Amino acid sequence: MSLVWLEAALPLGIIAGMLCVMGNAQYYIHRAAHGTAQAYR
């Protein structure tokens, strides 16, 4: 039973992890871009 749970949860975990990583990367890029823009102004 636990094996079935693991197989079901694995894709969801991978998708959630990828979304988390993408969101964090976007946030850091956004912050870095704004930081440089404000520094040059």
Buried (B, 14 or more C-beta within 10 A) or exposed (E): EEEEEEEEEEEEEEEEEEEEEEEEEEEEEEEEEEEEEEEEE
